[in-house]
């Protein structure tokens, strides 16, 4: 009798643990700068992704976490990687950075040289991959929304985007080519050739439509 009870207690405990395991949410972290910091606002792209999960019946399967800080560049992400990302033991990490590495060269003289940008980026990926987490990296978006690559920093953004594409290939990680995709969108939705107001409020930071655009870009990797 005791063996019978012990056996069913054992089976019940396995069933409980299995159910507990199934209920564990996949932890997804969005790692970046002020665009990601604003992503958790009521109309931010991370908030919109959460709403999309609810609509799709998958909100119980994922925990979306924003880890964006305004003004951050690639080396800032490297310095806070352990505390703000890895300590949370994520399953999936999106890295969306590069705007300030380019933009701040002109604005404050504190950008990041291309070779340093690439080295820091590679180090971040190495540390993430060592934990077994999946990483998806993104090319930087825009500084100005004029068409035809006439914005002042378009040349540098193209160069840094190419660096991110090369990193994705060398490290064998997934790439979301936000730079290309946002330019394609602007080319077909900016007939008046405005510097801002299509997807951004100021040429850099996303408006409501820009946040919807970003949410759609990330959605395919989450769902």
Secondary structure in CASP SS format (residue, H / E / C, confidence):
PFRMAT SS
TARGET T0000
AUTHOR 0000-0000-0000
METHOD secondary structure of the structure
MODEL  1
X C 1.00
X H 1.00
X H 1.00
X H 1.00
X H 1.00
X H 1.00
X H 1.00
X H 1.00
X H 1.00
X H 1.00
X H 1.00
X H 1.00
X H 1.00
X H 1.00
X H 1.00
X H 1.00
X H 1.00
X H 1.00
X H 1.00
X H 1.00
X H 1.00
X H 1.00
X H 1.00
X C 1.00
X C 1.00
X E 1.00
X E 1.00
X E 1.00
X E 1.00
X E 1.00
X E 1.00
X E 1.00
X C 1.00
X H 1.00
X H 1.00
X H 1.00
X H 1.00
X H 1.00
X H 1.00
X H 1.00
X C 1.00
X C 1.00
X C 1.00
X C 1.00
X H 1.00
X H 1.00
X H 1.00
X H 1.00
X H 1.00
X H 1.00
X H 1.00
X H 1.00
X H 1.00
X H 1.00
X H 1.00
X C 1.00
X C 1.00
X C 1.00
X C 1.00
X C 1.00
X C 1.00
X E 1.00
X E 1.00
X E 1.00
X E 1.00
X E 1.00
X E 1.00
X E 1.00
X C 1.00
X C 1.00
X C 1.00
X C 1.00
X C 1.00
X H 1.00
X H 1.00
X H 1.00
X H 1.00
X H 1.00
X H 1.00
X H 1.00
X H 1.00
X H 1.00
X H 1.00
X H 1.00
X C 1.00
X H 1.00
X H 1.00
X H 1.00
X C 1.00
X C 1.00
X C 1.00
X E 1.00
X E 1.00
X E 1.00
X E 1.00
X E 1.00
X C 1.00
X C 1.00
X H 1.00
X H 1.00
X H 1.00
X H 1.00
X H 1.00
X H 1.00
X H 1.00
X H 1.00
X H 1.00
X C 1.00
X C 1.00
X C 1.00
X C 1.00
X C 1.00
X C 1.00
X H 1.00
X H 1.00
X H 1.00
X H 1.00
X H 1.00
X H 1.00
X H 1.00
X H 1.00
X H 1.00
X H 1.00
X H 1.00
X H 1.00
X H 1.00
X H 1.00
X H 1.00
X H 1.00
X H 1.00
X C 1.00
X C 1.00
X C 1.00
X E 1.00
X E 1.00
X E 1.00
X E 1.00
X E 1.00
X C 1.00
X C 1.00
X C 1.00
X C 1.00
X C 1.00
X C 1.00
X C 1.00
X C 1.00
X C 1.00
X C 1.00
X C 1.00
X C 1.00
X C 1.00
X C 1.00
X C 1.00
X H 1.00
X H 1.00
X H 1.00
X H 1.00
X H 1.00
X H 1.00
X H 1.00
X H 1.00
X H 1.00
X H 1.00
X H 1.00
X H 1.00
X H 1.00
X H 1.00
X H 1.00
X H 1.00
X H 1.00
X H 1.00
X C 1.00
X C 1.00
X E 1.00
X E 1.00
X E 1.00
X C 1.00
X H 1.00
X H 1.00
X H 1.00
X H 1.00
X H 1.00
X H 1.00
X H 1.00
X H 1.00
X H 1.00
X H 1.00
X H 1.00
X H 1.00
X C 1.00
X C 1.00
X C 1.00
X C 1.00
X C 1.00
X C 1.00
X C 1.00
X C 1.00
X C 1.00
X C 1.00
X E 1.00
X C 1.00
X C 1.00
X C 1.00
X C 1.00
X C 1.00
X E 1.00
X C 1.00
X H 1.00
X H 1.00
X H 1.00
X H 1.00
X H 1.00
X H 1.00
X H 1.00
X H 1.00
X H 1.00
X H 1.00
X H 1.00
X H 1.00
X H 1.00
X H 1.00
X H 1.00
X C 1.00
END
